[in-house]
Amino acid sequence: MINFLPNWWLTVPSAAVLAYCTWRWASSRARSWRWGRMVVIGLCLTMIGLRPIAGQVMTTEYQSGADVVMLIDKTTSMAAEDFDGNHPRMDAVRKDALNLVQQLNGARFAVVVFDNNARVVLPFTTDASAVASLLETMDWRRAEDGNGSDIGIASSEAQKLLENSKKRRPDGYRQLIYFGDGEQTKKSEPTSFQNLRGLISNGLFISYGTSTGGRMKISPLSSQYVKYKDKDAISKANPAAVKNLAVQAGGIFTERTSNNQPLTVDTSDVKTIEVTRKDPRGFELYPFFAGPLGLLLIFELFGQARAFRLTRSWK
């Protein structure tokens, strides 16, 4: 199968030269050898401009075998100012998530956020800069947009991503990382993470905030605080609820209340895998035209030089 990726800036003038030289060669009585050479030169230039490509080339690369799914709580309670003194919980999430992306460099990342509902904001990608850009701008949902939250609502979206990962890389390493405070504001019980058990190689469930709690700003750009019965509303973290999700999924639980606590993820079981891809560019054919073109141009140059010397000697 032959495909073309034309460079029009070269193809169009070359085709015009080819047409003119063909006309001169065809209209000459003797079908001169010189115009015949010019036809071949024009043809070679046109084919180089058209850039013919045959088939596809298989390329092999090596990359981390880890697929990482991040679940990030964006509810208003993540604005509570009780992390490491009086910093918002979301500030800690951003910092920790960026740190873990660096630790898992080379992995494929997918990001799910949840508040009133859960949604995939970044499907699997190996572009660490895209992941970092998303995390750096991550903030909590405005208080007035809330209608109650379920700390396990991201379970189904996580399951879809992990099942897709398992189908694509059956022997791959699947890491789940949960960032939240465990505060369930819906009256129902949290959605279970039991459906993720067996789909993950490792799970890290991180709880943010304190049981004492902290005030919450209405939105990231606001200076006003959420009110409840004319007083500042207080969000109290529930690490036990996050720990329960970890138990259901078969993951590890850790509680974060300050930056003094180091956060690391075990990557000892992550293996490098071989990935074979079809390169749509295929095999370039233009060198087969560039070689004859070069020889013809050299021949033409020597011919012109010889004609010039003969003209000088005649004079």
C-alpha positions in Angstrom: 0.0 0.0 0.0 1.4 3.4 -1.1 0.4 6.6 0.7 1.5 10.2 0.1 2.4 13.0 2.4 3.0 15.8 -0.1 5.0 18.9 0.4 3.0 21.2 -1.9 5.7 24.0 -2.0 7.9 21.5 -3.9 5.3 19.4 -5.6 3.4 22.2 -7.5 6.5 23.9 -9.2 8.1 20.5 -9.9 4.9 19.3 -11.6 4.9 22.5 -13.7 8.5 21.9 -14.7 7.7 18.3 -15.6 4.7 19.3 -17.7 6.8 21.9 -19.6 9.8 19.6 -20.2 7.4 16.8 -21.3 5.8 19.1 -23.8 9.2 20.3 -25.2 10.4 16.7 -25.5 7.3 15.5 -27.2 7.1 18.4 -29.6 10.7 18.3 -30.7 11.3 16.4 -33.9 14.3 14.5 -32.7 13.0 13.8 -29.2 16.3 15.3 -27.9 18.2 13.4 -25.2 18.6 16.7 -23.3 14.9 17.3 -22.9 14.5 13.6 -22.0 16.9 14.2 -19.1 14.9 17.2 -18.1 11.7 15.1 -18.1 13.3 12.6 -15.7 14.6 15.4 -13.5 11.1 16.9 -13.3 9.6 13.5 -12.6 12.1 12.9 -9.7 11.5 16.3 -8.2 7.7 15.7 -8.4 7.9 12.3 -6.7 10.1 13.7 -4.0 7.6 16.5 -3.4 4.7 13.9 -3.3 6.7 12.0 -0.6 5.5 8.4 -1.3 5.4 6.0 1.7 5.1 2.3 1.5 3.3 0.3 4.2 3.9 0.8 7.9 7.0 0.5 10.1 6.8 -1.3 13.5 8.6 0.6 16.3 9.4 -0.8 19.7 9.7 1.4 22.9 10.0 0.6 26.6 7.9 2.3 29.2 6.8 1.9 32.8 4.2 -0.9 33.2 2.3 1.1 35.8 -1.2 2.5 35.2 -2.1 5.0 37.9 -5.7 6.1 38.6 -6.0 9.2 40.9 -9.3 9.9 42.6 -9.5 13.4 44.0 -12.2 14.9 46.3 -13.3 18.3 45.1 -16.1 18.9 47.5 -16.2 22.2 49.5 -14.9 20.4 52.6 -11.5 20.2 50.9 -11.3 23.9 51.5 -11.2 23.4 55.3 -8.2 25.2 56.7 -6.9 22.5 59.1 -3.9 21.1 57.3 -0.5 21.8 58.7 -2.0 24.7 60.8 -4.5 26.7 58.8 -3.9 25.6 55.2 -6.7 24.3 53.0 -6.7 20.5 52.5 -6.7 21.0 48.7 -3.3 22.7 48.9 -1.9 19.5 50.4 -3.6 17.3 47.8 -2.1 19.3 45.0 1.4 19.1 46.5 1.1 15.4 47.3 -0.3 14.5 43.9 2.5 16.3 42.1 5.0 14.6 44.3 3.6 11.1 43.5 3.5 11.9 39.8 7.3 12.5 40.0 7.8 9.3 41.9 5.8 7.3 39.3 7.5 9.0 36.4 6.9 7.2 33.1 3.6 5.7 34.2 0.2 6.2 32.5 -2.0 8.5 34.6 -5.8 9.0 34.6 -7.5 11.5 36.9 -11.1 11.3 38.3 -12.6 14.1 40.4 -15.7 13.8 42.4 -18.1 16.2 44.2 -21.8 16.0 43.4 -20.8 13.3 40.8 -17.7 11.6 39.6 -16.1 12.3 36.2 -12.9 11.5 34.3 -11.1 14.8 33.7 -8.0 13.2 32.2 -8.0 9.7 30.6 -4.9 7.6 30.6 -1.8 9.5 29.4 2.0 9.3 29.7 2.2 13.1 29.3 3.4 14.0 32.9 3.3 17.7 32.0 -0.5 17.5 31.2 -1.1 15.7 34.5 0.9 18.3 36.4 -0.9 21.2 34.7 -4.2 19.7 35.7 -3.2 19.2 39.3 -1.6 22.6 39.7 -5.0 24.2 38.8 -7.1 21.8 40.9 -9.5 23.5 43.4 -12.6 22.7 45.3 -16.2 23.1 44.2 -18.0 26.3 45.2 -20.2 25.8 48.3 -23.4 27.0 46.5 -23.1 24.3 43.9 -23.2 21.5 46.5 -26.1 19.1 47.0 -24.5 16.5 49.3 -21.6 14.3 48.5 -20.7 10.6 48.6 -17.1 9.8 49.4 -17.3 6.6 47.3 -19.1 8.0 44.3 -15.9 7.6 42.1 -16.0 3.8 42.5 -17.7 3.1 39.2 -15.5 5.5 37.1 -12.4 3.9 38.7 -13.7 0.5 37.9 -14.1 1.3 34.2 -10.6 2.7 34.0 -9.0 -0.2 35.8 -10.9 -2.8 33.7 -9.7 -1.0 30.6 -6.2 -1.0 31.9 -6.4 -4.8 32.7 -7.7 -5.5 29.2 -5.0 -3.5 27.5 -2.2 -4.6 29.9 -3.1 -7.9 31.6 0.3 -8.2 33.3 0.5 -4.5 34.1 0.8 -2.8 37.5 -2.4 -0.9 38.5 -2.0 1.7 41.2 -5.1 3.5 42.7 -4.6 6.7 44.7 -7.4 8.2 46.6 -7.3 11.8 48.0 -10.1 12.8 50.3 -11.2 13.8 53.8 -13.9 11.1 54.4 -16.7 13.6 55.1 -20.0 12.0 53.9 -22.7 14.7 53.6 -25.3 12.4 51.9 -27.5 10.6 54.3 -26.9 7.3 52.6 -24.0 5.0 53.3 -20.9 5.6 51.2 -20.7 3.7 47.9 -18.5 0.6 48.5 -15.1 0.2 46.9 -15.4 -3.6 47.1 -15.8 -3.7 43.3 -12.2 -2.6 42.9 -10.7 -5.5 44.9 -8.7 -7.7 42.6 -8.4 -4.9 40.0 -5.5 -3.1 41.7 -2.0 -4.1 42.3 -1.6 -1.5 45.0 -4.0 1.1 46.5 -3.1 4.2 48.5 -5.9 5.9 50.3 -4.9 9.3 51.8 -7.1 11.1 54.3 -6.6 14.9 54.8 -7.7 17.1 57.7 -8.3 16.7 61.4 -11.2 15.7 63.6 -11.2 19.2 65.1 -11.8 20.5 61.6 -11.6 24.0 60.0 -13.4 26.8 58.3 -14.1 26.7 54.6 -14.0 29.5 52.1 -17.0 29.7 49.8 -14.8 29.4 46.7 -11.1 29.5 45.9 -11.3 33.2 44.9 -13.5 34.3 47.8 -12.5 35.8 51.1 -15.9 34.8 52.7 -16.4 31.6 54.6 -19.3 29.1 54.4 -21.9 29.8 57.1 -24.2 27.5 59.0 -26.9 29.1 61.2 -25.1 32.4 61.0 -21.8 30.9 62.2 -18.7 29.7 60.3 -19.4 26.2 59.2 -16.7 23.7 60.3 -15.7 20.6 58.3 -14.4 17.7 60.3 -12.4 15.1 58.6 -13.4 11.4 59.0 -10.3 9.3 58.4 -12.1 6.2 59.6 -14.4 6.4 56.5 -11.4 6.7 54.1 -9.7 3.8 55.9 -12.9 1.7 55.4 -12.7 2.4 51.6 -9.1 1.2 51.7 -10.1 -2.0 53.4 -12.9 -2.6 50.9 -10.5 -2.2 47.9 -7.6 -4.0 49.5 -5.4 -0.9 49.7 -3.2 0.9 52.2 -4.5 3.8 54.4 -2.5 6.8 55.5 -3.6 10.0 57.3 -2.1 13.4 56.5 -2.3 16.3 58.8 1.0 18.1 58.0 3.8 18.4 55.5 6.2 16.9 58.0 4.9 13.5 57.1 6.8 12.0 54.1 4.5 10.5 51.4 5.9 7.8 49.2 4.5 5.0 47.0 6.1 1.6 46.6 7.3 1.2 43.0 9.5 -1.9 43.6 7.0 -4.2 41.7 6.6 -1.9 38.7 8.2 -3.5 35.6 9.3 -2.0 32.4 7.2 -3.3 29.5 7.9 -3.5 25.7 5.4 -1.6 23.6 5.2 -2.2 19.8 3.6 0.4 17.7 2.7 0.8 14.0 4.4 3.9 12.7 1.9 5.4 10.1 4.8 7.1 8.3 5.9 3.7 6.9 8.9 3.4 4.7 10.0 6.5 2.8 10.4 6.0 -0.9 11.8 9.4 -1.9 15.5 8.4 -1.6 14.9 6.1 -4.6 14.2 9.3 -6.6 16.7 11.5 -4.9 19.6 9.3 -6.0 18.9 9.4 -9.8 18.1 13.1 -9.4 21.5 13.8 -8.0 23.3 11.9 -10.7 21.3 13.6 -13.4 22.0 17.0 -11.9 25.7 16.2 -11.7 25.7 15.1 -15.4 23.8 18.3 -16.4 26.3 20.4 -14.5 29.3 18.8 -16.2 27.5 19.2 -19.6 26.9 22.9 -19.0 30.5 23.4 -17.8 31.8 21.6 -20.9 29.6 23.8 -23.2 30.8 26.9 -21.4 34.5 25.9 -22.0 33.8 25.2 -25.7 32.1 28.6 -26.1 35.1 30.4 -24.4 37.6 28.5 -26.6 35.6 29.4 -29.8 35.7 33.0 -28.9 
